[in-house]
């Protein structure tokens, strides 16, 4: 009888401990979704190749986000675009920073051709994003005197720091003379996912066609 009572007490204690133990945290985005785990100048829209029905980076097939994933990860930031109007693919999974998991996505639609750095919190919820390359640009913007082209952007990430190299070009309608601004920005993000960008360098030059 004493043995039975002892076992019963032990079972109750063990059960109470198991109730207090939180369930194991799930992995929001397993490694198998991603083609690479680094960001450098080679990761750009230019080197993502299309072969019949699939997209590839360095011969690794990219995994496309389904409608549910696009609703969760992208829709909060592209509220005006229905999810069927663009494609999205997982590209890279970077090292966690504080409680944030940075991932890189390719998001492409009509007049929309971009690489995102998306920050995910510990609850698997996206909290902010940053354009590593591309932006929402509908093409050259023309006035009576100039044509301004979409900027060309390349970025490199290290920890919570992003270095962005950007070229902005505008062309005079009258004489086809172009003004080119070459810019370098440094962007950091904090544990709340807030991005702060500072210009580090800029150069302007002109060229004649």
N, C-alpha and C positions, 0 to 999 in steps of 0.2 A: 504493500500500500504506500509506504514511504517512497519507494522507487517510482511508483506511478505519479505521486504528487510532485516529486522532484522533476520528472520528465515533463509534466504538464506546465510547471512554472517555467522551466527552461524554454519550452515551446512558445509560451506567451511572451517571454522576454525577447526571444529571437524574432517573433512575428512583429512585435512593437518596433524593434530596431529596423526591420525590413520596411515597415511603413514610413519610418522617418528618413530612410535613405532615398535620395532623389533618383529618378530613373537616369540611366546613362544618356549623356547628351548625344543627339544625332548629328551626323556629319551632313551639313547642308549641301555641300557640293563635292562629291567624291572625285578623286584624282582622275578617274577614267573618263570624266567629261571633257578634259582639257588636253590640248595638243602640246602645251609647253608650260614651264613653270618659271620662266624668266621673261623680262621685258628688255629689249634692246632695239637698236635701230633696224634690225632685220624684221621685227614684227611690225608690219605696216599693211595697209590695205593692198599695196602694190604687189606683195609677195604671196597673197592668198590666191590660190589657183582654183579654177573651176574645171572639172572633168566630167562631162556628160551630166550627171545629176547630183554630184557632190562637190563640196568645197574642201580644199586641202591646205595645210600649212606644213612645210617641210615634209611632204609626203604622208602626213598624218591627217586622216579624215576628221573634219570638224563635226562636232555634235550640234545639231540644230535644236534650239529651244522650241518646245511645243507651245500650244496656245495658253495653257495654264501657267507655264513658266514665264511667258511674255507678259501675261496679265500681272503676275506678282513682281517681276523684276524690272520691267520696262514701262509698263502702262502708267505707274505713278509719276513718271517724268515726261512721258509723251501722251498726255491726256487727250489731245485733240486728234490723235491718229489711231484708228482702229487696228487691232493687233494683226488682222489679216493683210494689212497694207504694207508690212515690212517683214523682212527675215532677220533672224538673230542667231548667232552661233557662239558657243563657248570657245574662247581662244586660250587664255592663260590663267593660272591660279598662282598668285604671288604669296609671299610669306605673310602671315598675320602681323598686324600692327596694333598693339594694345588689345582691345577686344573686337577689332574689326578685321574682316577677311576681304582683302581686295581681289577682285577678279576682273578679267578683261573680256569684253564681249564685242563682237562685230554686229552692228545694227545697220541694216541697209534697206532703203525703200526708195520711192520716187523722189528725186532731188535730195536724197538723204543717204549719205555714205560715210559711216563713222566707225571709230573704235572708242569704246567707253572703258573707263576705269570705274567700276561699280563697287561701292563699299557696303558690305553686309555686316549686320551686327550679330551678336551671339544667339539671337532668336531667329536667325535666318531671314531677317527682314532687310531689304535695301533701304539705305538712309540718304544716300547722295551719290552723284556721279560726276565724272569729269571727262571732257572731250580730249582724248589723247591725240586723235587725228580726225579731220573732217569736222563738219558742223551742219546745222540745218541751213543749207544754202541752195537757193533755187537757180543759181547761175549768175552770170555777170549782171551787175546793176548799172544801168546806163542813164546818164543825165544828158543835158544839152552839150556839155563840154568834156565829160570823162566817162570811161567804162571801168568799173571796179570789179575785179575778179574775186572769186572765193579764195580765202587764204589757204596756203599750203602749210600743214603743221606736222611735226614729228616730235615724239616725246620719249623720254627715258625715265624709268622709275627706279628708285632705290629707297627702301623703307617707306617713310611717309613723305618723301620729297620727289617731285616731278620736275624735270628740266624740259622745257618746251622750246623748240626752234620753229619759228613761224616766218613765213614770207608773205607779204601783202603787196599786190601789184595793181596799179591803176594806170589807165592809158588815156592820153588826150585824144579826143576825136579828130581834131583838126590836123595835127601833124604826126600822129601815131607815136609820139614820144611817151615812153613809159616811166613811171616813178615806182621804184621798188624799195620797200622797207623790209629790212632783215632784222628780226627781233628775237631776243632770248628772254624767257620768263622762268622764274622758279616758283613752284607752287608747293605748299605744304598742307597737310590736313591733320587735324587734331583728333582726339579720341571720340569726339561727337560727330565726326565726319564732315566738319566744316573746312572748306578749302580757302586758302589765302594765297593770292598770286601777286608777285612783285616783278616788275621789269628789271632785268639785270643789264641788258645791253641792247643797243639799237644802232642801225646803220641805214642811211638812205642814199641811194644812187639813182642815176637816170640813164636810160639807154634809148637809142634811136633805131627804129626799124629801117 
